[in-house]
Amino acid sequence: MLNRRQLLQGIGAAAASGAFSTRLLAQAAPVEVIVIGAGGAGLAAAKELLAAGIGVLVLEARDRIGGRAFTDTSMGVAWDRGCSWLHASDVNPWVAYARKNDFELIADRFPRHVFDGSRRLGGAETAGLRAVRERIARELAEAGRRGLDIPAEAALTQATLADPWYPMAEPGMTSWEGIEPANFSTLDQYQFVEKGDDLMIPRGYGALLAHYARDIAVRLRTPVSRIRWTARGVTAEAGAGAFTARVAIVALPSAVIADGAVIFSPHLPAEVLQAHHDLPLGLMNKVALRFKRNVFPAERTEFWRLCRNDGRGMDYLTRHWDNNVSIGFCAGRLAQEIEAAGEAASIDHALTELTAMLGSDLRRQFDRGAATAWATDPFARGSYSHCLPGRFGARAILTRPVGGRIVFAGEHTEQTAYGTLHGAHMSGLRAAREARRLLAGKA
């Protein structure tokens, strides 16, 4: 996910496998809470409960932990297939954890450039783009202050929408939520709290989460298909058997619940199920490209974007951690289309754009590539949540326990930090506190 503020200003937008693996530890206490999902939210909830001496069983459908936080090292350098930035560093709890555990953090102040074909545009030439981005930010903020739960696009003036630079600025809004601005709530977006620089982690955000979770017991390859809940407790049914506890923390992406991948017996209250539908997942995909040599004119990392008006452009991080690797980012409809076309098509799309900027020699220097496909990942079904226009308040609904037995967690439940790993973490801590109240009979 990319910095919302920077997206307006210029870029348009873990290691739970391999070196880091979660140890399966013996339970020291009877299981009182089942945590379903070992992403950022579920892991935070489990760690908090274990620290309080409460017996926890974590069930994870994948063969790894981390969910949408996953650092890949197959390119010879760490790159995050999912979340990459520590947003809102002044209020992000991962910043203190990273520094305490010797994870290097680098502020994202990399240069941003726009290209017209092979020509890099100068500052005066892109003044119009900067101006329309600033207008977009002001108009969205004004609509948010007024409490308008309308599509972000509807909050923009006709002058902004008709600006010649608007087609280049619009993908930035799409990258905020993973969906075009006609489809997400201005009021919901206004609630996001962003304070401080956005930071990057050379070792990877997924690697940081894996470090945090290294002592949490997780039962992998255990997809839950049904959750039964009664006045006495909960039972999570999976192919490996049935697991019973007093309380369940359901830390699954909103789309997984909305699509009916997990059945609840009895059914969830109508407003709770509706809230999951009101918080669908947008899409941000990435394409990693490795070259045989440095094909870029600079040795340092930069962000590039090709000037085009068809909405099909990507943003490129060049020289990723001083390696011959570039990471391309795309969101919304473009991400959906190239994911549907397959990994090879995604790689070719990125190479075609970079060739337009750098020349035909680029393809000869291409070594190998990889592309993410979060929409078709059955355990994610998208990248991060957005709120549909007119549905503000859905996140708050999912912070309330159901039947005194079920607590929901995940970035989609965190109003001020949705769509981020620190939002997932905060929701996990909230869910753990709620579970403890339920266990104590105080709810």
HUTAKA-V541972 format. One record per residue. N is the residue number from 1. PHI is phi in whole degrees, -180 to 180 (none if undefined). PSI is psi as a letter, one per 40 degrees, with the letter a starting at -180 (* if undefined). OMEGA is omega in whole degrees, -180 to 180 (999 if undefined). Layout:
# HUTAKA-V541972
N,PHI,PSI,OMEGA + N,PHI,PSI,OMEGA
This chain:
# HUTAKA-V541972
1,none,i,-173 + 2,-108,i,-180 + 3,-55,h,-178 + 4,-60,d,-179 + 5,-69,d,-179 + 6,-68,d,180 + 7,-60,d,175 + 8,-73,d,-174 + 9,-99,e,175 + 10,166,e,-178 + 11,-111,e,177 + 12,77,d,166 + 13,-97,*,999 + 14,none,a,-154 + 15,-72,g,174 + 16,-94,e,171 + 17,-116,i,173 + 18,65,b,-169 + 19,-64,d,-179 + 20,-109,h,174 + 21,-136,i,-179 + 22,-80,h,179 + 23,-76,i,176 + 24,-91,h,-175 + 25,-101,i,178 + 26,-68,h,178 + 27,-73,h,-180 + 28,-90,e,-177 + 29,-139,i,177 + 30,-58,i,-178 + 31,-71,h,175 + 32,-110,d,-179 + 33,-132,h,171 + 34,-99,h,174 + 35,-106,h,-177 + 36,-106,h,-178 + 37,114,h,-179 + 38,-109,f,168 + 39,-90,a,-177 + 40,-59,d,-179 + 41,-71,d,-178 + 42,-64,d,-180 + 43,-67,d,178 + 44,-64,d,179 + 45,-62,d,-179 + 46,-63,d,-178 + 47,-64,d,-180 + 48,-66,d,-180 + 49,-70,d,178 + 50,-62,d,178 + 51,-64,d,178 + 52,-89,e,178 + 53,81,e,-179 + 54,-95,h,-180 + 55,-69,h,-175 + 56,-131,i,171 + 57,-121,h,179 + 58,-105,h,179 + 59,-110,h,-177 + 60,-131,h,-178 + 61,-72,d,-176 + 62,-77,i,174 + 63,-94,e,178 + 64,-150,i,173 + 65,-93,i,172 + 66,108,d,-180 + 67,59,b,-179 + 68,-87,e,172 + 69,-111,h,-171 + 70,-147,h,179 + 71,-94,h,-179 + 72,-105,h,178 + 73,-115,e,-175 + 74,-68,e,179 + 75,-89,e,-178 + 76,89,e,177 + 77,-148,i,-179 + 78,-69,h,171 + 79,-140,i,-176 + 80,-89,h,177 + 81,-71,d,178 + 82,-111,b,-176 + 83,-61,i,-174 + 84,-126,d,-172 + 85,-105,h,166 + 86,-86,g,-179 + 87,-74,i,172 + 88,49,f,-171 + 89,-61,d,179 + 90,-69,d,-178 + 91,-125,e,-176 + 92,-90,h,-177 + 93,-65,e,-180 + 94,-70,d,-180 + 95,-64,d,179 + 96,-64,d,-180 + 97,-64,d,-179 + 98,-61,d,-178 + 99,-67,d,179 + 100,-64,d,-175 + 101,-109,f,171 + 102,62,f,170 + 103,-92,h,179 + 104,-66,h,177 + 105,-122,h,-180 + 106,-128,h,178 + 107,-68,h,179 + 108,-81,g,174 + 109,-125,f,-177 + 110,-71,i,179 + 111,-62,i,177 + 112,-115,h,-179 + 113,-134,i,175 + 114,-114,h,-178 + 115,-116,h,169 + 116,-105,g,-170 + 117,65,b,-178 + 118,-90,e,-177 + 119,-100,h,177 + 120,-79,h,-178 + 121,-78,i,178 + 122,-81,i,-177 + 123,-60,d,180 + 124,-65,d,-178 + 125,-72,d,-179 + 126,-106,e,179 + 127,-60,d,179 + 128,-64,d,178 + 129,-65,d,178 + 130,-62,d,-179 + 131,-66,d,-179 + 132,-71,d,176 + 133,-64,d,178 + 134,-66,d,177 + 135,-65,d,178 + 136,-57,d,-179 + 137,-61,d,-180 + 138,-66,d,-177 + 139,-69,d,176 + 140,-67,d,180 + 141,-63,d,179 + 142,-64,d,178 + 143,-64,d,178 + 144,-65,d,178 + 145,-61,d,180 + 146,-81,e,178 + 147,75,f,-177 + 148,-85,h,179 + 149,-90,g,-175 + 150,-123,i,175 + 151,-58,i,-180 + 152,-56,d,180 + 153,-62,d,-179 + 154,-72,e,179 + 155,-83,e,-177 + 156,-92,i,179 + 157,-74,i,178 + 158,-64,d,178 + 159,-63,d,179 + 160,-68,d,-178 + 161,-64,d,-179 + 162,-90,e,-178 + 163,-63,h,-180 + 164,-58,d,-180 + 165,-88,e,-176 + 166,-58,d,179 + 167,-59,d,176 + 168,-84,d,-179 + 169,-86,d,-175 + 170,-59,d,178 + 171,-59,d,176 + 172,-63,d,177 + 173,-65,d,179 + 174,-60,d,-179 + 175,-70,d,177 + 176,-56,d,-170 + 177,-117,e,-177 + 178,79,e,-178 + 179,-149,i,-178 + 180,-63,i,-173 + 181,-66,e,174 + 182,-74,e,-169 + 183,-121,e,176 + 184,-129,i,-173 + 185,-77,h,175 + 186,-63,d,-178 + 187,-65,d,178 + 188,-64,d,-179 + 189,-62,d,-178 + 190,-66,d,-177 + 191,-77,e,-178 + 192,-64,h,-179 + 193,-99,h,179 + 194,-125,h,-180 + 195,-131,h,178 + 196,98,i,179 + 197,-64,i,167 + 198,-93,h,-174 + 199,-114,i,177 + 200,-122,i,-174 + 201,-121,h,-179 + 202,-54,d,179 + 203,-79,e,176 + 204,106,i,178 + 205,-67,d,177 + 206,-63,d,177 + 207,-66,d,178 + 208,-64,d,179 + 209,-64,d,179 + 210,-63,d,177 + 211,-62,d,179 + 212,-59,d,-173 + 213,-97,e,-169 + 214,-64,d,-178 + 215,-111,e,179 + 216,-97,h,178 + 217,-74,h,-180 + 218,-134,h,174 + 219,-95,h,-177 + 220,-83,i,178 + 221,54,f,-178 + 222,-131,g,179 + 223,-72,h,179 + 224,-85,h,-179 + 225,-106,d,-179 + 226,-149,i,175 + 227,-122,h,177 + 228,-99,h,180 + 229,-135,h,-180 + 230,-136,a,178 + 231,-66,e,-176 + 232,-94,d,-178 + 233,166,a,-178 + 234,-132,i,175 + 235,-131,h,177 + 236,-101,h,-178 + 237,-100,h,178 + 238,-138,i,179 + 239,-61,d,-179 + 240,-81,e,180 + 241,137,a,-180 + 242,-114,h,-176 + 243,-125,h,-173 + 244,-117,i,177 + 245,-156,a,179 + 246,-85,d,-177 + 247,-140,i,174 + 248,-120,h,169 + 249,-102,h,-178 + 250,-98,h,-176 + 251,-113,g,180 + 252,-114,i,178 + 253,-57,i,-177 + 254,-57,d,-177 + 255,-66,d,179 + 256,-65,d,178 + 257,-72,d,-178 + 258,-61,d,-179 + 259,-79,e,177 + 260,77,f,179 + 261,-68,d,174 + 262,-120,h,-180 + 263,-95,h,177 + 264,-108,h,179 + 265,-129,h,-3 + 266,-67,i,-177 + 267,-64,i,176 + 268,-64,i,172 + 269,-53,i,-174 + 270,-57,d,-178 + 271,-68,d,179 + 272,-73,d,177 + 273,-64,d,180 + 274,-62,d,180 + 275,-61,d,177 + 276,-64,d,177 + 277,-69,d,-178 + 278,-79,e,-179 + 279,-124,f,-179 + 280,-68,i,179 + 281,-94,h,169 + 282,-77,a,-175 + 283,-133,h,169 + 284,-130,h,177 + 285,-114,i,-179 + 286,-129,i,175 + 287,-127,h,178 + 288,-99,h,-179 + 289,-124,h,177 + 290,-109,h,-179 + 291,-115,i,-177 + 292,-72,d,178 + 293,-147,i,177 + 294,-74,h,-179 + 295,-93,e,-176 + 296,-97,i,-176 + 297,-70,d,-179 + 298,-112,i,176 + 299,-83,d,-176 + 300,-89,i,178 + 301,-73,h,175 + 302,-139,i,171 + 303,-115,h,-179 + 304,-122,i,171 + 305,-145,h,178 + 306,-85,h,180 + 307,-73,h,177 + 308,-154,i,-173 + 309,-112,e,-178 + 310,-100,e,178 + 311,74,e,-175 + 312,-108,e,180 + 313,-84,i,176 + 314,-114,i,173 + 315,-106,i,-175 + 316,-126,h,169 + 317,-92,h,-176 + 318,-98,i,176 + 319,50,f,-176 + 320,-61,h,-176 + 321,48,f,175 + 322,64,f,176 + 323,-111,i,179 + 324,-83,f,-177 + 325,-128,h,174 + 326,-119,i,178 + 327,-116,h,176 + 328,-98,i,-179 + 329,-124,h,173 + 330,-145,i,-174 + 331,-138,i,173 + 332,64,a,-175 + 333,-60,d,180 + 334,-60,d,179 + 335,-61,d,178 + 336,-62,d,-175 + 337,-67,d,-176 + 338,-77,d,173 + 339,-65,d,179 + 340,-63,d,-180 + 341,-77,e,177 + 342,108,i,-176 + 343,-62,d,-179 + 344,-62,d,179 + 345,-68,d,178 + 346,-63,d,180 + 347,-64,d,-179 + 348,-66,d,179 + 349,-60,d,-180 + 350,-65,d,180 + 351,-63,d,180 + 352,-64,d,179 + 353,-67,d,179 + 354,-66,d,177 + 355,-64,d,178 + 356,-62,d,-179 + 357,-88,d,-170 + 358,-115,e,180 + 359,104,i,-171 + 360,-70,e,180 + 361,-63,d,-178 + 362,-59,d,-179 + 363,-64,d,179 + 364,-67,d,-180 + 365,-90,e,-179 + 366,-68,h,-179 + 367,-101,c,180 + 368,-163,i,-178 + 369,-146,i,177 + 370,-153,i,-180 + 371,-135,i,177 + 372,-82,i,-179 + 373,-148,g,-173 + 374,-72,d,-179 + 375,-66,d,-178 + 376,-96,e,173 + 377,-71,h,-173 + 378,-65,e,-178 + 379,-99,e,176 + 380,-124,d,180 + 381,66,f,179 + 382,149,a,-174 + 383,-107,d,-180 + 384,-158,i,-168 + 385,-81,i,166 + 386,-134,i,180 + 387,-103,h,178 + 388,-66,i,177 + 389,-56,h,-180 + 390,84,e,-176 + 391,-117,e,179 + 392,-57,h,-176 + 393,108,e,-180 + 394,-63,d,-179 + 395,-64,d,-179 + 396,-63,d,179 + 397,-58,d,-175 + 398,-82,e,174 + 399,-90,e,-178 + 400,-96,h,179 + 401,-66,i,179 + 402,-110,h,175 + 403,62,e,-178 + 404,69,e,-175 + 405,-131,d,-174 + 406,-119,h,177 + 407,-123,h,178 + 408,-97,i,177 + 409,-142,i,180 + 410,141,i,-178 + 411,-57,d,-178 + 412,-69,e,180 + 413,-97,e,-172 + 414,-105,h,-171 + 415,-61,d,-174 + 416,-89,e,-178 + 417,-144,f,-178 + 418,-61,i,177 + 419,77,e,-176 + 420,-131,i,176 + 421,-72,d,177 + 422,-71,d,173 + 423,-66,d,176 + 424,-60,d,180 + 425,-61,d,180 + 426,-60,d,179 + 427,-67,d,178 + 428,-65,d,177 + 429,-65,d,177 + 430,-61,d,-179 + 431,-63,d,178 + 432,-64,d,178 + 433,-63,d,180 + 434,-65,d,178 + 435,-61,d,179 + 436,-65,d,177 + 437,-64,d,178 + 438,-64,d,178 + 439,-62,d,-180 + 440,-84,e,179 + 441,73,f,-176 + 442,-102,e,-179 + 443,-84,*,999
